[in-house]
């Protein structure tokens, strides 16, 4: 249906046929409207159904059932004969919609994936603002570019909202309001952009949301106290926007954040290496339950082997630099590039102090956090003024 809707938008003859069967005595199958919004909706539902999302199954079932109910009402309920039952295309559309609904009901047990963390309130606000602004723009555009003898504000608004759904107006709407073809295209594209914005906001990873519970943080700190020296990235397991999954024994944990459908873990599992397989099993089970793609960044060679046993493949993006301070020098031809970079930074007025996070006074920390970035003002930001020191070791990535 997504492909047919796009073809109907691009092909005038096909668009005319769809319009012909979407008005008067005809109707088309579920989701076929010759509009970009319907194409995007169908594509998103197809992708979500491919990932076996339960929410997508529910939405598809409800929409298909409502569509089929209206079709059967027009075809079977006695009353004023509007001509719907005399056209085979209507029966074919109802049959295709019914078969699709039947397939959904038969395969309902296959759709078990849980929903992702989302932003429903922000998405609804984005959709509402987009529809209001798009409608206002559309009404102004229709009034400025078209002829609408006897049409009031409600007629223009109805015309605009209809163009949000399908590209071509019905014969009744075309008789009442006439605008250039590019206006209809602009309105449909505007609706598609609003819909895409709503989807982006709805499914992007929530920002600033605390998902690490206090109990999880206490358990992670205890594991880091005992095993934290093994991994220079272990401290980042305490980020509160990361979730934690523990092994059955509680002696190890994998911390991760979901980004665009990917459950992304960083560094090695925290805790006793003997318990890593149990933590990785629990993390992968969580990913399967939500249809997330599991991936790891910055794993050590030891962790790479264990991740590999669980079905992940490894890529080596590079090594951590290990510098022997006593023997390091900027002299010599081999260090020319490093020497030039060092001199440029020094002439720019940058300086470096290495301090522990806890040694920085709260007022200074607050000032460093809110300072503008160097890209905006030319001044160094907080990240360029201080760094946390950590042990170095070879890294590989697993994905």
C-alpha positions in Angstrom: 0.0 0.0 0.0 2.9 2.4 0.7 4.3 1.7 -2.8 0.8 2.1 -4.5 0.2 5.4 -2.7 3.6 6.8 -3.8 3.0 5.6 -7.4 -0.5 7.2 -7.3 1.1 10.5 -6.2 3.7 10.4 -9.0 1.4 9.1 -11.7 -1.5 11.3 -12.8 -3.5 8.5 -14.5 -3.2 6.2 -11.5 -4.0 9.1 -9.2 -7.1 9.8 -11.3 -8.3 6.2 -11.0 -7.8 6.2 -7.2 -9.7 9.4 -6.9 -12.5 8.0 -9.1 -12.7 5.0 -6.8 -12.5 7.1 -3.6 -15.6 9.2 -4.2 -19.1 8.8 -5.4 -20.2 5.1 -5.6 -16.7 3.6 -5.2 -14.2 3.0 -2.4 -10.6 1.5 -2.3 -9.0 -1.0 0.0 -7.6 -0.2 3.4 -4.9 2.5 3.4 -5.0 3.2 -0.4 -5.7 7.0 -0.7 -3.1 8.4 -3.2 -1.4 10.5 -0.5 2.0 10.8 1.0 0.7 10.6 4.6 -1.0 7.3 3.9 2.2 6.1 2.2 4.3 7.0 5.3 1.7 5.5 7.7 1.6 2.2 5.7 5.4 2.1 5.5 5.8 2.7 9.3 3.2 0.1 10.1 5.0 -2.4 7.7 8.3 -1.8 9.4 6.8 -2.1 12.9 4.9 -5.3 11.9 8.1 -6.7 10.5 9.7 -6.2 14.0 6.6 -8.0 15.5 5.5 -4.9 17.5 2.4 -5.6 19.5 1.4 -1.9 19.3 1.5 -2.0 15.5 -0.7 -5.1 15.4 -3.3 -3.4 17.7 -3.3 -0.2 15.6 -3.5 -2.1 12.3 -6.3 -4.3 13.6 -8.4 -1.4 14.9 -8.0 0.7 11.7 -8.7 -2.3 9.4 -11.7 -3.3 11.5 -13.2 0.2 11.4 -12.5 0.5 7.6 -14.2 -2.9 6.9 -17.2 -2.0 9.1 -17.8 1.1 7.1 -17.5 -0.8 3.9 -19.9 -3.5 5.0 -22.3 -0.8 6.2 -22.4 0.7 2.7 -22.6 -2.7 1.0 -25.0 -4.8 3.2 -27.2 -2.6 5.3 -30.7 -2.1 3.7 -31.8 1.5 3.1 -31.3 4.1 0.5 -29.5 2.6 -2.4 -26.4 4.7 -3.0 -25.1 2.4 -5.7 -22.2 1.0 -3.8 -23.2 -2.7 -4.1 -23.4 -2.5 -7.9 -19.7 -2.1 -8.5 -17.4 -5.1 -8.3 -14.4 -2.9 -7.2 -16.2 -2.2 -3.9 -16.7 -5.9 -3.2 -13.0 -6.5 -4.1 -11.9 -3.7 -1.8 -14.0 -5.1 1.1 -12.7 -8.7 0.4 -9.0 -7.5 0.4 -9.5 -5.6 3.6 -11.3 -8.6 5.2 -8.5 -10.9 4.2 -5.9 -8.6 5.7 -7.9 -8.3 9.0 -8.3 -12.1 9.1 -4.5 -12.6 8.6 -4.0 -10.2 11.5 -6.4 -12.1 13.8 -4.9 -15.5 12.8 -1.3 -14.3 13.4 -2.0 -12.4 16.6 0.3 -14.6 18.7 3.3 -13.7 16.5 3.3 -10.1 17.6 4.9 -10.2 21.0 7.5 -7.4 20.9 7.1 -4.8 23.6 7.0 -1.1 22.8 10.0 1.1 23.0 10.4 4.0 25.4 8.8 6.9 23.5 7.6 10.4 23.9 3.8 10.3 23.4 3.0 13.6 24.9 5.6 15.5 23.0 4.6 13.7 19.8 0.9 14.6 20.2 1.9 18.2 20.9 4.0 18.2 17.8 1.2 16.7 15.7 -1.4 19.2 17.1 0.9 22.2 16.5 1.8 21.0 13.0 -1.9 20.4 12.0 -2.9 23.9 13.3 0.0 25.7 11.6 -0.4 23.7 8.4 -4.1 24.3 8.3 -3.7 28.0 8.8 -1.0 28.1 6.1 -3.2 26.0 3.8 -6.3 28.2 4.2 -4.3 31.3 3.5 -2.7 29.7 0.5 -6.1 28.5 -0.9 -7.6 31.9 -0.4 -4.7 33.7 -2.0 -4.2 31.5 -5.1 -7.6 30.0 -5.9 -11.2 30.8 -6.7 -13.8 29.8 -4.3 -17.2 31.2 -5.2 -19.6 30.9 -2.3 -17.0 29.0 -0.2 -16.7 30.0 3.5 -13.9 29.4 6.0 -15.2 25.9 6.9 -15.2 24.9 3.2 -11.6 26.1 2.8 -10.5 24.3 6.0 -12.3 21.1 4.9 -10.5 21.3 1.5 -7.1 21.8 3.2 -7.7 18.9 5.6 -8.8 16.6 2.7 -5.6 17.5 0.8 -3.6 16.5 3.9 -4.9 13.0 3.3 -5.1 12.6 -0.5 -3.5 14.7 -3.2 -6.4 15.2 -5.6 -9.8 16.8 -4.6 -13.1 15.1 -5.2 -15.3 16.4 -8.0 -17.6 18.2 -5.5 -14.6 19.9 -3.8 -13.2 20.8 -7.2 -16.4 22.5 -8.2 -16.5 24.5 -5.1 -12.8 25.5 -4.8 -10.3 25.7 -7.6 -6.6 26.1 -6.9 -3.4 25.5 -9.0 -2.1 21.9 -8.9 1.1 23.0 -7.0 -1.1 24.1 -4.1 -2.6 20.6 -3.6 1.0 19.2 -3.8 2.2 21.7 -1.2 -0.6 20.8 1.2 0.0 17.1 0.9 3.8 17.5 1.3 3.2 19.7 4.4 1.1 17.0 6.0 3.7 14.4 5.2 6.4 16.6 6.9 4.2 17.1 9.9 3.5 13.4 10.2 7.3 12.6 9.8 8.1 15.1 12.5 5.6 13.5 14.8 7.1 10.1 14.2 10.6 11.3 14.8 9.7 13.0 18.1 7.6 10.0 19.2 10.3 7.3 18.7 13.6 9.1 19.3 15.4 8.1 22.4 14.0 10.1 25.4 16.5 12.8 26.5 17.2 13.6 30.1 15.1 10.8 31.4 16.4 8.9 34.4 16.1 5.2 33.8 18.8 3.9 36.2 17.0 3.2 39.6 18.6 4.0 42.9 18.9 0.3 43.7 20.6 -0.4 40.4 23.1 2.4 41.0 24.0 1.1 44.5 24.5 -2.4 43.0 26.6 -1.0 40.2 28.8 1.0 42.5 29.4 -2.1 44.6 30.5 -4.0 41.5 32.7 -1.2 40.4 34.4 -1.0 43.8 35.4 -4.7 43.4 36.0 -5.0 39.7 36.1 -1.4 38.3 39.9 -1.3 37.7 39.5 -3.9 34.8 37.8 -1.3 32.5 38.6 2.3 32.0 35.0 2.9 30.7 33.4 1.2 33.8 32.6 4.6 35.4 30.2 5.5 32.6 27.9 2.6 33.6 26.6 5.0 36.3 25.1 7.4 33.7 21.5 7.7 34.8 20.1 7.7 31.3 21.4 4.1 30.9 19.5 1.0 32.0 21.1 -1.9 33.7 20.5 -5.7 33.3 22.1 -7.9 35.9 23.1 -11.6 35.7 21.0 -14.1 37.7 23.7 -14.2 40.4 23.9 -10.4 40.6 27.7 -10.5 40.2 27.7 -8.8 36.8 25.6 -6.3 34.7 25.3 -4.9 31.2 24.4 -1.2 31.0 22.8 0.1 27.8 20.8 2.9 26.2 18.3 2.4 23.4 19.1 4.6 20.4 16.8 4.3 17.3 15.9 0.7 17.9 19.4 -0.3 18.9 20.2 -1.5 22.4 23.7 0.0 22.7 26.0 -1.2 25.5 29.3 0.6 26.2 32.5 -1.0 27.5 32.7 -4.4 29.1 30.0 -5.8 31.4 30.5 -4.5 34.9 31.5 -7.1 37.6 33.0 -10.5 37.8 34.1 -11.9 34.4 32.8 -15.3 35.3 29.3 -13.8 35.6 29.5 -11.9 32.3 27.8 -14.6 30.2 24.7 -14.5 32.5 24.5 -10.7 32.2 24.9 -10.8 28.4 22.2 -13.5 28.2 19.8 -11.3 30.2 20.6 -8.2 28.1 20.0 -10.1 24.8 16.7 -11.5 26.2 15.7 -7.9 26.9 16.6 -6.8 23.4 14.6 -9.7 21.9 11.6 -8.9 24.0 11.5 -5.3 22.5 12.8 -6.2 19.0 16.0 -4.1 19.6 19.2 -4.7 17.7 22.0 -5.4 20.2 25.3 -3.7 19.8 28.4 -2.9 21.9 31.0 -0.1 21.7 34.4 -0.1 23.3 34.6 -3.8 24.4 37.9 -5.2 25.4 39.4 -8.3 23.8 38.3 -10.4 26.7 34.7 -9.2 26.4 34.9 -9.6 22.6 35.4 -13.3 22.9 32.4 -13.7 25.2 30.1 -11.4 23.1 31.2 -13.5 20.1 30.0 -16.7 21.8 26.6 -15.1 22.1 26.3 -14.4 18.4 27.8 -10.9 18.0 30.5 -10.2 15.4 33.5 -8.0 16.3 35.1 -5.0 14.4 38.3 -3.5 15.6 38.1 0.3 15.1 41.5 1.0 16.8 43.5 0.9 20.1 43.7 3.1 23.1 46.9 5.1 23.1 49.4 4.1 25.8 52.0 6.8 26.4 55.1 6.2 28.5 55.4 9.7 30.0 59.0 9.4 31.0 60.1 8.6 27.5 57.7 10.8 25.6 59.1 13.8 23.5 57.9 16.1 20.9 61.3 16.3 19.2 62.2 14.6 16.0 60.7 14.4 12.5 58.3 11.6 13.4 56.5 13.9 15.9 56.3 16.9 13.6 52.5 16.7 13.2 51.9 16.3 16.9 54.4 19.1 17.6 52.5 21.5 15.3 49.2 20.6 16.8 50.5 21.2 20.3 51.9 24.6 19.3 48.6 25.7 17.7 46.6 24.7 20.8 49.1 26.5 23.1 49.0 29.7 21.0 45.2 29.6 21.1 45.5 30.0 24.9 44.3 26.6 26.0 45.5 25.0 29.2 44.9 21.6 30.8 44.5 20.6 34.4 43.8 17.1 35.4 41.6 16.8 38.5 39.2 14.3 40.0 35.6 15.1 39.4 34.9 15.3 43.1 37.8 17.8 43.7 36.1 20.5 41.5 34.1 23.0 43.7 30.4 23.1 42.9 30.4 26.7 41.8 33.2 26.1 39.3 31.5 22.9 38.1 28.2 24.8 37.5 30.1 27.5 35.6 31.9 24.9 33.4 28.7 23.1 32.6 26.8 26.2 31.4 29.7 27.8 29.5 29.2 28.2 25.7 31.0 25.8 23.5 34.2 26.8 21.7 32.4 26.6 18.3 30.1 29.4 19.3 32.5 31.8 21.0 36.0 30.7 20.2 36.6 30.0 24.0 37.3 26.6 25.4 34.3 24.8 26.9 34.2 22.6 30.0 35.4 19.5 28.1 38.6 21.3 26.9 39.5 22.5 30.4 39.4 19.3 32.4 39.5 15.6 31.8 39.1 12.6 34.0 42.1 10.3 33.9 41.6 6.5 33.4 43.6 3.4 32.7 44.3 2.6 29.1 43.8 -0.7 27.4 43.2 -2.2 24.0 39.6 -1.9 22.7 37.5 -3.6 20.1 33.9 -3.1 19.1 31.3 -5.7 18.9 28.1 -5.3 16.9 
